[in-house]
């Protein structure tokens, strides 16, 4: 599985960005997809995940501001980010999980930089 993320950039506080990530699967079904982020000097953290059935989970820090969605037909996942704050500045990574014979395999995209200025 190869993941290609896009949509990052520089935005002022209060602004919005939409991240996109598409996956090439070589015929295998993707189960969960999600977004993680890593700020300088910090560990990578979960931002939002969405299951193949559409169930979502968000980090407390982004609830009410970010929305994750996916297009199963395109194997794509999106992250709509509104009311951005300087503390949202990070490299954002998309992740896809495949189940093969019950064993989860995780794949990561290359990351896209999001910078929020105050």
VEXMAR-128825 format. One record per residue: residue number from 1; residue in three letters; z, y, x of N, C-alpha, C, O, CB in turn. Coordinates in Angstrom, 3 decimals. Each point is the difference from the previous one (the first is absolute). Glycine has a CB too. Layout:
VEXMAR-128825
{NUM, "Ala", {Z, Y, X}, {Z, Y, X}, {Z, Y, X}, {Z, Y, X}, {Z, Y, X}}
...
This chain:
VEXMAR-128825
{1, "Unk", {0.000, -1.198, 0.840}, {0.000, 1.198, -0.840}, {0.000, 1.244, 0.873}, {0.802, 0.119, 0.926}, {0.416, -1.355, -2.748}}
{2, "Unk", {-2.108, 2.148, 1.527}, {-0.023, 1.284, 0.701}, {0.257, 1.109, -1.015}, {-0.568, 0.005, -1.092}, {-1.052, -0.893, 2.846}}
{3, "Unk", {2.483, 1.824, -1.376}, {0.373, 1.099, -0.871}, {-0.461, 1.316, 0.601}, {0.152, 0.236, 1.198}, {1.823, -1.536, -2.038}}
{4, "Unk", {-2.534, 2.146, 0.003}, {-0.467, 1.311, 0.434}, {0.653, 1.063, -0.867}, {-0.249, 0.080, -1.203}, {-1.955, -1.044, 1.997}}
{5, "Unk", {3.046, 1.782, -0.165}, {0.703, 1.053, -0.725}, {-0.646, 1.354, 0.256}, {-0.572, 0.243, 1.062}, {2.696, -1.562, -0.916}}
{6, "Unk", {-2.021, 2.195, -1.143}, {-0.539, 1.350, 0.136}, {0.747, 0.936, -0.930}, {0.758, -0.441, -0.864}, {-3.021, -0.467, 1.493}}
{7, "Unk", {2.044, 2.206, -0.447}, {0.552, 0.981, -0.917}, {1.117, 0.851, 0.555}, {0.455, 0.925, -0.674}, {-1.090, -2.455, -1.066}}
{8, "Unk", {1.088, 1.251, 2.942}, {1.060, 0.810, 0.574}, {-0.499, 1.390, 0.364}, {-1.192, 0.294, -0.086}, {2.271, -2.367, 0.944}}
{9, "Unk", {-0.147, 2.914, -0.451}, {-0.375, 1.339, 0.391}, {1.189, 0.918, 0.082}, {1.151, -0.435, -0.019}, {-3.341, 0.069, -1.013}}
{10, "Unk", {1.890, 1.657, 1.124}, {1.017, 1.043, 0.084}, {0.068, 0.733, -1.334}, {-1.022, 0.440, -0.527}, {0.647, -0.183, 3.023}}
{11, "Unk", {1.571, -0.129, -3.033}, {0.178, 0.670, -1.293}, {1.299, 0.798, 0.027}, {0.939, -0.349, 0.716}, {-2.228, -1.481, -1.916}}
{12, "Unk", {1.331, 2.880, 0.430}, {1.228, 0.780, -0.098}, {0.997, -0.680, -0.934}, {-0.375, -0.774, -0.881}, {-0.927, 2.874, 1.325}}
{13, "Unk", {2.549, -1.799, -0.236}, {1.043, -0.538, -0.873}, {-0.314, 0.349, -1.452}, {-0.407, 1.117, -0.321}, {2.115, -0.917, 2.176}}
{14, "Unk", {-1.507, -1.186, -2.715}, {-0.324, 0.171, -1.408}, {-1.397, -0.461, -0.354}, {-0.338, -0.113, -1.179}, {1.892, 2.000, 1.152}}
{15, "Unk", {-2.361, -2.151, 1.023}, {-1.368, -0.418, -0.230}, {-0.121, -1.484, -0.278}, {0.997, -0.712, -0.124}, {-1.718, 2.555, 1.575}}
{16, "Unk", {-0.528, -2.299, -1.549}, {-0.280, -1.390, -0.339}, {-1.036, -0.598, 0.940}, {-0.846, 0.703, 0.554}, {1.403, -0.212, -2.937}}
{17, "Unk", {-0.472, -1.786, 2.545}, {-0.994, -0.778, 0.721}, {-0.146, -1.340, -0.692}, {0.916, -0.475, -0.671}, {-0.379, 1.635, 2.858}}
{18, "Unk", {-1.700, -1.760, -2.014}, {-0.245, -1.340, -0.538}, {-0.481, -0.896, 1.136}, {-1.027, 0.266, 0.624}, {0.461, 0.665, -2.928}}
{19, "Unk", {1.307, -1.972, 2.558}, {-0.377, -0.966, 1.021}, {-0.723, -1.172, -0.652}, {0.311, -0.403, -1.121}, {1.654, 1.086, 2.554}}
{20, "Unk", {-2.933, -1.214, -0.704}, {-0.746, -1.161, -0.469}, {-0.016, -1.061, 1.082}, {0.029, 0.311, 1.191}, {-1.449, 1.139, -2.675}}
{21, "Unk", {1.374, -2.695, 1.066}, {-0.071, -1.105, 0.947}, {-0.808, -1.124, -0.643}, {0.301, -0.444, -1.108}, {1.937, 1.075, 2.163}}
{22, "Unk", {-3.250, -1.073, -0.353}, {-0.806, -1.101, -0.512}, {0.095, -1.180, 0.947}, {0.136, 0.163, 1.213}, {-1.699, 1.446, -2.349}}
{23, "Unk", {1.489, -2.794, 0.565}, {0.171, -1.220, 0.767}, {-1.220, -0.897, -0.117}, {-0.557, -0.183, -1.082}, {3.018, 0.338, 0.741}}
{24, "Unk", {-2.857, -0.697, 1.450}, {-1.018, -1.049, 0.006}, {0.735, -1.318, 0.129}, {0.826, -0.158, 0.900}, {-2.612, 1.671, 0.136}}
{25, "Unk", {1.505, -2.464, -1.916}, {0.883, -1.152, -0.111}, {-0.606, -1.327, 0.413}, {0.713, -1.001, 0.066}, {0.358, 2.217, -1.854}}
{26, "Unk", {-2.344, -1.253, 2.062}, {-0.666, -1.249, 0.338}, {0.224, -1.072, -1.057}, {0.109, -1.185, 0.316}, {0.148, 1.762, 2.084}}
{27, "Unk", {-0.190, -0.153, -3.649}, {0.093, -0.952, -1.085}, {1.397, -0.360, -0.426}, {0.168, -0.644, -1.036}, {-2.258, -0.203, 1.832}}
{28, "Unk", {3.110, 1.236, -0.040}, {1.358, -0.334, -0.388}, {0.571, 1.067, -0.941}, {-0.355, 1.175, 0.093}, {0.671, -2.394, 2.092}}
{29, "Unk", {0.545, 0.806, -3.062}, {0.619, 0.917, -0.962}, {1.143, 0.757, 0.641}, {0.842, -0.580, 0.686}, {-1.485, -0.938, -2.557}}
{30, "Unk", {0.661, 2.812, 1.642}, {1.118, 0.818, 0.461}, {1.061, 0.055, -1.084}, {-0.317, 0.211, -1.170}, {-1.215, 1.161, 2.632}}
{31, "Unk", {2.756, -1.554, -1.091}, {1.107, 0.057, -0.939}, {0.562, 1.414, -0.023}, {-0.570, 0.865, -0.666}, {1.106, -3.303, 1.062}}
{32, "Unk", {0.540, 2.699, 0.293}, {0.581, 1.331, -0.008}, {-0.718, 0.919, 0.979}, {-0.541, -0.441, 1.014}, {2.741, -0.548, -1.658}}
{33, "Unk", {-2.192, 2.280, 0.312}, {-0.491, 1.029, 0.902}, {1.010, 1.135, -0.005}, {0.739, 0.188, -0.966}, {-3.173, -0.822, 0.554}}
{34, "Unk", {2.455, 1.376, 1.489}, {0.999, 1.062, 0.043}, {-0.269, 1.019, 1.082}, {-0.930, -0.119, 0.798}, {2.555, -1.484, -1.681}}
{35, "Unk", {-0.772, 2.611, 0.876}, {-0.048, 1.065, 0.998}, {1.357, 0.099, 0.691}, {1.054, -0.067, -0.633}, {-2.801, 1.329, -0.710}}
{36, "Unk", {1.681, -1.102, 2.640}, {1.173, 0.221, 0.823}, {-0.255, 1.255, 0.826}, {-1.139, 0.452, 0.115}, {1.702, -2.948, -0.030}}
{37, "Unk", {0.485, 3.050, 0.483}, {-0.193, 1.168, 0.857}, {0.962, -0.042, 1.182}, {1.065, -0.615, -0.049}, {-1.831, 1.958, -1.937}}
{38, "Unk", {0.355, -0.680, 3.024}, {0.836, 0.061, 1.201}, {-0.063, 1.407, 0.557}, {-1.054, 0.477, 0.418}, {0.662, -2.925, 0.094}}
{39, "Unk", {1.540, 3.099, -0.516}, {0.119, 1.329, 0.579}, {0.378, -0.132, 1.471}, {0.543, -1.030, 0.399}, {0.126, 2.013, -2.638}}
{40, "Unk", {-0.941, 0.028, 3.051}, {0.336, -0.069, 1.435}, {1.478, -0.290, 0.216}, {0.869, 0.660, -0.569}, {-2.722, 0.940, 1.054}}
{41, "Unk", {2.117, -2.596, 0.346}, {1.371, -0.353, 0.323}, {0.727, -0.796, -1.051}, {1.195, -0.268, 0.133}, {-1.171, 2.270, 1.183}}
{42, "Unk", {-0.737, -2.386, -2.370}, {0.636, -0.757, -1.080}, {-0.698, -1.332, -0.198}, {-1.121, -0.212, 0.462}, {1.806, 2.347, -1.572}}
{43, "Unk", {-0.001, -3.023, 0.416}, {-0.582, -1.299, -0.310}, {-0.979, 0.122, -1.166}, {0.088, 0.910, -0.824}, {1.995, -2.054, 1.662}}
{44, "Unk", {-2.999, 0.213, -0.875}, {-0.926, -0.050, -1.125}, {0.788, -0.342, -1.267}, {0.865, -0.876, 0.008}, {-2.793, 0.175, 1.511}}
{45, "Unk", {1.612, 1.404, -2.598}, {0.726, -0.220, -1.238}, {-0.974, -0.171, -1.160}, {-1.124, 0.501, 0.016}, {3.062, 0.831, 0.872}}
{46, "Unk", {-1.460, -2.058, -1.893}, {-0.803, -0.194, -1.196}, {-0.077, 1.293, -0.794}, {0.990, 0.715, -0.158}, {-0.338, -3.135, 0.087}}
{47, "Unk", {-1.857, 2.703, -0.428}, {-0.188, 1.139, -0.892}, {-0.170, -0.506, -1.432}, {0.715, 0.420, -0.909}, {-1.773, 0.939, 2.776}}
{48, "Unk", {0.097, -2.267, -2.050}, {-0.263, -0.546, -1.329}, {-0.790, -1.287, 0.133}, {-0.814, -0.150, 0.911}, {0.842, 2.454, -1.924}}
{49, "Unk", {0.217, -3.228, 0.102}, {-0.753, -1.249, -0.033}, {-0.416, -0.281, -1.433}, {0.625, 0.467, -0.952}, {0.627, -1.365, 2.961}}
{50, "Unk", {-2.318, 0.128, -2.140}, {-0.494, -0.385, -1.314}, {-0.457, -1.449, 0.069}, {-0.710, -0.398, 0.923}, {0.008, 2.782, -1.461}}
{51, "Unk", {1.115, -3.158, -0.440}, {-0.356, -1.417, -0.025}, {-1.379, -0.188, -0.630}, {-0.590, 0.940, -0.532}, {3.030, -1.567, 0.388}}
{52, "Unk", {-2.926, -0.578, 0.214}, {-1.287, -0.295, -0.622}, {0.065, 0.175, -1.511}, {-1.021, 0.229, -0.649}, {0.512, -1.824, 2.503}}
{53, "Unk", {1.705, 1.489, -2.410}, {0.167, 0.188, -1.433}, {0.257, 1.436, -0.404}, {0.087, 0.313, -1.187}, {0.767, -2.594, 1.107}}
{54, "Unk", {-0.733, 3.161, 1.076}, {0.180, 1.416, -0.298}, {1.434, 0.503, 0.063}, {0.253, 1.180, -0.243}, {-2.221, -1.407, -1.155}}
{55, "Unk", {2.898, -0.646, 1.720}, {1.380, 0.458, 0.143}, {0.128, 0.860, 1.245}, {-0.601, -0.292, 1.034}, {1.448, -1.763, -2.213}}
{56, "Unk", {-0.067, 3.108, 1.073}, {0.128, 0.947, 1.105}, {1.451, 0.162, 0.438}, {0.933, -0.251, -0.762}, {-2.959, 1.441, -0.073}}
{57, "Unk", {2.183, -0.771, 2.064}, {1.316, 0.297, 0.542}, {-0.163, 1.175, 0.959}, {-0.938, 0.039, 0.796}, {1.732, -2.467, -1.035}}
{58, "Unk", {0.128, 3.383, 0.154}, {-0.086, 1.204, 0.808}, {1.281, 0.229, 0.793}, {1.089, -0.392, -0.419}, {-2.662, 1.367, -1.255}}
{59, "Unk", {1.420, -0.340, 2.818}, {1.168, 0.490, 0.712}, {0.623, 1.117, -0.840}, {-0.701, 0.760, -0.667}, {-0.300, -1.372, 2.949}}
{60, "Unk", {2.319, 0.692, -2.235}, {0.697, 1.020, -0.794}, {-0.501, 1.403, 0.340}, {-0.061, 0.868, -0.870}, {2.080, -2.356, 0.762}}
{61, "Unk", {-2.370, 1.705, 1.354}, {-0.376, 1.335, 0.451}, {-1.324, 0.485, -0.583}, {-0.293, 1.195, 0.050}, {1.538, -1.660, 2.027}}
{62, "Unk", {-2.050, -0.446, -2.628}, {-1.304, 0.403, -0.528}, {-0.130, -0.206, -1.501}, {-1.013, 0.371, -0.593}, {0.056, -0.926, 2.793}}
{63, "Unk", {1.965, -0.029, -2.814}, {-0.067, -0.236, -1.446}, {-0.209, 1.314, -0.754}, {0.646, 1.012, 0.273}, {0.849, -3.023, -0.012}}
{64, "Unk", {-2.415, 1.955, -1.214}, {-0.299, 1.189, -0.791}, {-1.021, 0.922, 0.638}, {-0.494, 0.917, -0.656}, {2.763, -1.080, -0.230}}
{65, "Unk", {-2.595, -0.061, 2.154}, {-0.981, 0.839, 0.701}, {-1.251, -0.779, 0.390}, {-1.107, 0.537, -0.041}, {2.986, 0.851, 0.895}}
{66, "Unk", {-1.704, -2.651, -0.476}, {-1.113, -0.826, 0.449}, {-0.319, -1.054, -1.058}, {0.881, -0.479, -0.714}, {-0.236, 0.863, 3.129}}
{67, "Unk", {-1.918, -0.728, -2.495}, {-0.433, -1.053, -0.912}, {-0.950, -0.941, 0.730}, {-1.001, 0.429, 0.573}, {1.270, 1.112, -2.560}}
{68, "Unk", {0.058, -2.827, 1.959}, {-0.866, -1.003, 0.609}, {-0.818, -0.668, -1.093}, {0.489, -0.238, -1.104}, {1.156, -0.146, 2.993}}
{69, "Unk", {-2.889, 0.088, -1.568}, {-0.868, -0.700, -0.939}, {-0.956, -0.868, 0.801}, {-0.138, 0.162, 1.213}, {0.317, 1.706, -2.931}}
{70, "Unk", {-0.832, -2.786, 1.032}, {-0.944, -0.856, 0.708}, {-1.175, -0.328, -0.896}, {0.086, 0.052, -1.227}, {1.772, -1.012, 2.604}}
{71, "Unk", {-2.952, 0.624, -0.731}, {-1.205, -0.468, -0.675}, {-0.258, -1.400, 0.524}, {-0.497, -0.181, 1.112}, {-0.484, 2.542, -1.391}}
{72, "Unk", {1.325, -3.355, -0.539}, {-0.116, -1.381, 0.437}, {-1.423, -0.401, 0.311}, {-0.243, -0.777, 0.923}, {2.222, 0.270, -2.272}}
{73, "Unk", {-2.915, 1.028, 0.591}, {-1.402, -0.360, 0.213}, {-0.508, 0.483, 1.355}, {-0.869, -0.622, 0.611}, {0.511, 0.717, -3.078}}
{74, "Unk", {0.915, 1.026, 2.924}, {-0.417, 0.570, 1.281}, {0.965, -0.338, 1.126}, {-0.214, 0.398, 1.144}, {-0.883, 1.441, -2.389}}
{75, "Unk", {2.170, -2.582, 0.921}, {1.037, -0.263, 1.011}, {0.445, 1.303, 0.659}, {0.089, 0.097, 1.224}, {-1.054, -2.390, -0.809}}
{76, "Unk", {1.236, 3.270, -1.234}, {0.384, 1.306, 0.506}, {1.354, 0.410, -0.566}, {0.380, -0.387, -1.105}, {-2.800, 1.022, 1.325}}
{77, "Unk", {3.124, 0.146, 0.557}, {1.283, 0.541, -0.430}, {-0.005, 1.495, 0.287}, {-0.584, 0.454, 0.985}, {1.786, -2.665, -0.550}}
{78, "Unk", {-0.547, 2.967, -1.301}, {0.010, 1.442, 0.110}, {1.438, 0.517, -0.066}, {0.881, -0.631, -0.582}, {-3.179, 0.747, -0.458}}
{79, "Unk", {2.503, 1.034, 1.645}, {1.308, 0.639, -0.079}, {-0.226, 1.475, -0.307}, {-0.471, 0.757, 0.849}, {1.515, -2.422, 0.788}}
{80, "Unk", {-0.707, 2.061, -2.843}, {-0.065, 1.406, -0.383}, {1.328, 0.635, 0.343}, {1.045, -0.410, -0.505}, {-2.706, -0.054, -1.355}}
{81, "Unk", {1.617, 1.465, 2.718}, {1.217, 0.647, 0.475}, {0.015, 1.446, -0.475}, {-0.847, 0.804, 0.389}, {0.935, -2.323, 1.633}}
{82, "Unk", {0.878, 1.835, -2.861}, {0.156, 1.347, -0.525}, {1.313, 0.607, 0.479}, {0.892, -0.704, 0.473}, {-2.266, 0.089, -2.484}}
{83, "Unk", {1.473, 1.917, 1.880}, {1.232, 0.713, 0.390}, {0.445, -0.406, 1.392}, {1.171, -0.304, 0.228}, {-0.486, 0.437, -2.629}}
{84, "Unk", {-1.617, -0.137, 3.312}, {0.302, -0.455, 1.362}, {1.017, 0.900, 0.682}, {0.044, 1.211, -0.216}, {-2.334, -2.169, 0.366}}
{85, "Unk", {3.098, 0.327, 0.675}, {1.053, 0.683, 0.739}, {-0.225, -0.193, 1.501}, {-0.649, -0.966, 0.400}, {2.276, 0.633, -2.322}}
{86, "Unk", {-1.109, 1.223, 2.749}, {-0.155, -0.194, 1.451}, {0.526, -1.352, 0.473}, {-0.531, -0.571, 0.952}, {0.724, 3.031, -0.676}}
{87, "Unk", {0.833, -2.971, -0.924}, {0.546, -1.302, 0.407}, {-0.909, -1.172, -0.356}, {0.283, -1.136, 0.378}, {1.976, 2.100, -0.663}}
{88, "Unk", {-3.342, -0.704, -0.433}, {-0.994, -1.042, -0.263}, {-0.973, -0.148, 1.167}, {-0.828, -0.911, 0.006}, {1.031, 1.373, -2.458}}
{89, "Unk", {-0.110, 0.414, 3.422}, {-0.880, -0.064, 1.166}, {0.199, -1.314, 0.743}, {1.118, -0.341, 0.386}, {-1.059, 2.845, -0.187}}
{90, "Unk", {-1.141, -3.233, -0.003}, {0.062, -1.305, 0.651}, {-1.411, -0.567, 0.104}, {-0.953, 0.538, -0.563}, {3.299, -0.944, -0.320}}
{91, "Unk", {-2.447, -0.683, 1.609}, {-1.217, -0.798, -0.055}, {0.193, -1.017, -1.124}, {0.996, -0.722, -0.035}, {-1.495, 1.032, 2.545}}
{92, "Unk", {-0.446, -0.354, -3.404}, {0.073, -0.890, -1.152}, {-0.896, -1.211, 0.235}, {-1.164, 0.132, 0.379}, {1.652, 1.820, -1.913}}
{93, "Unk", {0.076, -3.128, 1.303}, {-0.710, -1.253, 0.215}, {-0.113, -0.752, -1.326}, {0.949, -0.049, -0.783}, {-0.116, -0.069, 3.177}}
{94, "Unk", {-1.994, -0.459, -2.630}, {-0.106, -0.885, -1.153}, {0.193, -1.439, 0.471}, {-0.272, -0.347, 1.150}, {-1.295, 1.961, -2.343}}
{95, "Unk", {2.034, -2.416, 0.282}, {0.305, -1.395, 0.286}, {-0.489, -0.864, -1.135}, {0.097, 0.372, -1.169}, {1.895, 0.287, 2.529}}
{96, "Unk", {-2.516, -1.814, -1.010}, {-0.424, -0.967, -1.005}, {0.625, -1.342, 0.316}, {0.144, -0.369, 1.166}, {-2.312, 1.599, -1.538}}
{97, "Unk", {2.533, -1.948, -0.650}, {0.606, -1.319, 0.161}, {-0.831, -1.024, -0.746}, {-0.328, 0.175, -1.174}, {2.623, 0.839, 1.415}}
{98, "Unk", {-2.626, -2.077, 0.456}, {-0.678, -1.123, -0.618}, {0.910, -1.211, 0.003}, {0.739, -0.239, 0.956}, {-2.964, 1.142, -0.238}}
{99, "Unk", {2.163, -1.657, -1.789}, {0.691, -1.282, -0.056}, {-1.012, -1.106, 0.214}, {-0.958, -0.131, -0.762}, {2.714, 1.054, -0.801}}
{100, "Unk", {-1.548, -1.713, 2.593}, {-0.869, -1.133, 0.265}, {0.881, -1.245, 0.007}, {0.837, -0.186, 0.883}, {-2.500, 1.600, 0.470}}
{101, "Unk", {1.461, -2.236, -2.328}, {0.824, -1.197, -0.168}, {1.479, 0.370, -0.046}, {0.850, -0.715, 0.531}, {-2.593, -0.657, 0.654}}
{102, "Unk", {2.035, 2.503, -1.831}, {1.379, 0.415, -0.160}, {0.585, 0.747, 1.179}, {1.147, 0.444, -0.058}, {-0.911, -2.361, -1.391}}
{103, "Unk", {-0.995, 2.064, 2.511}, {0.494, 0.691, 1.201}, {-0.572, 1.417, 0.014}, {-1.217, 0.169, -0.072}, {1.393, -2.364, 1.372}}
{104, "Unk", {0.685, 3.222, -1.210}, {-0.491, 1.381, 0.021}, {-0.544, 0.394, 1.374}, {0.616, -0.265, 1.032}, {1.042, 0.828, -2.812}}
{105, "Unk", {-2.825, 0.076, 1.761}, {-0.590, 0.553, 1.201}, {-0.136, 1.506, -0.210}, {-0.543, 0.441, -1.013}, {-0.705, -2.616, 1.545}}
{106, "Unk", {1.736, 2.955, 0.415}, {-0.027, 1.457, -0.129}, {-1.037, 0.609, 0.932}, {-0.193, -0.447, 1.130}, {2.613, 0.430, -1.768}}
{107, "Unk", {-3.075, 1.044, 0.132}, {-1.020, 0.705, 0.767}, {0.248, 1.497, -0.129}, {0.414, 0.484, -1.053}, {-2.097, -2.355, 0.695}}
{108, "Unk", {1.421, 2.601, 1.450}, {0.244, 1.436, 0.035}, {-1.280, 0.774, 0.285}, {-0.870, -0.454, 0.743}, {3.205, 0.012, 0.019}}
{109, "Unk", {-2.426, 1.606, -1.364}, {-1.072, 0.928, 0.327}, {0.358, 0.792, 1.246}, {1.072, -0.181, 0.578}, {-1.710, 0.336, -3.001}}
{110, "Unk", {-0.259, 0.714, 2.827}, {0.151, 0.713, 1.263}, {0.894, 1.223, -0.104}, {0.381, 0.557, 1.030}, {-2.615, -1.370, -0.416}}
{111, "Unk", {2.579, 1.248, -1.802}, {0.859, 1.164, -0.152}, {-0.792, 1.279, -0.178}, {-1.065, 0.177, 0.592}, {2.765, -1.328, 0.773}}
{112, "Unk", {-1.171, 2.033, -2.181}, {-0.610, 1.312, -0.194}, {1.115, 1.052, 0.021}, {1.040, -0.171, -0.636}, {-2.969, -0.824, -0.734}}
{113, "Unk", {1.700, 2.063, 2.098}, {1.032, 1.016, 0.201}, {0.092, 0.934, -1.205}, {-1.003, 0.520, -0.489}, {0.624, -0.647, 2.966}}
{114, "Unk", {1.603, 0.321, -2.934}, {0.293, 0.996, -1.039}, {0.972, 1.005, 0.597}, {1.080, -0.365, 0.465}, {-1.457, -1.308, -2.367}}
{115, "Unk", {-0.014, 2.933, 1.884}, {0.845, 1.063, 0.533}, {0.216, 1.052, -1.086}, {-0.953, 0.552, -0.549}, {0.102, -0.968, 2.911}}
{116, "Unk", {2.116, 0.677, -2.656}, {0.352, 0.965, -1.033}, {0.699, 1.171, 0.672}, {1.062, -0.159, 0.603}, {-0.855, -1.656, -2.377}}
{117, "Unk", {-0.805, 2.979, 1.667}, {0.572, 1.186, 0.633}, {0.910, 0.736, -0.986}, {-0.224, -0.006, -1.211}, {-1.807, 0.211, 2.706}}
{118, "Unk", {3.053, 0.421, -0.941}, {0.969, 0.713, -0.855}, {-0.438, 1.423, -0.263}, {0.693, 0.740, -0.698}, {1.132, -2.162, 1.601}}
